Amino acid sequence: MTGIIDAHHHIWRRADLPWLTGPMQPRIFGPYEPIRRDYPIEEYLADIEGSGVTRSVYVQANWAPERALDEAAWVQATADEHGWPRAIVAYADLTAPDVRPQLDRLAGLPLVRGIRQQMHWHENEMYRFASRPDLSADPVVQQNVRHLAAYGWSFDLQVFAPQMAHAAELALACPKVTFVLQHAGMLEDLSDAGRAAWRHGMARLAAYPNVVSKLSGLGTFIHRNDPAHIAWIVDETLALFGPVRCLFGSNFPIEKLWTGYRELISAFEAAIDRHGPAAREAVFHDTAARLYKV
């Protein structure tokens, strides 16, 4: 098999991240004292050693919004020195009247391949990130996302199941932009009703060919590496999107709170390999290679 591409990981310097400095801020992944520190590329490379990962994609880690360019430039400089990561998903404020000046500045960095602005909102304040639940239905946001097509960039979409109807409207409004659904739709309600609502929303998004699903962050709400849980989400997601519209991401170092990298890869391999070698090649390599041009 071609080497694995990790399509979602972070590196960081603690001093640059508001949520890692000052008072502890509640996060959806629970207590995070062990990662309130620098997580440099050298540690990431040590974590992935022996895993089969040969390339990776950095996804923005929420530096202060006004420092979005600084974040991407630091990651670019890291890649220039180490050869890792191979692509950057940067931050831009899509609620700005016109996002293009921000995109123009980011376009000066050769590894930028996409944008993420987290839109997930939840009634539980600890799970809430966006200012309101319907950002993806905002005409200004939709116009700004449409602009990504001119740069050849994707949009990493992060929403909960109740937001997926609006997210589908965004995908419809921006047919030339590829949407990468973060963490396979962030299943957080594991009741029968919660799973059904998630599956309904996922099917709605899967109806649009410009939406793909990233199989990442599946331990976010259970705070453990659970192979059975991963297998269930993988099975459901592959059935809806098909392997050629799915890709793997580790979400390290967040998942490092409860598991090692090799153990995480093993759980995903067990889940995906049951779908055959073509599915494995697509999820672990081809979709990310095509989408992020790595």
Beta strands, then each sheet from edge to edge (+ up, - down):
strand 1: 4-9
strand 2: 53-59
strand 3: 87-90
strand 4: 112-116
strand 5: 154-157
strand 6: 179-181
strand 7: 211-215
strand 8: 246-248
sheet 1: 1+ 2+ 3+ 4+ 5+ 6+ 7+ 8+
end
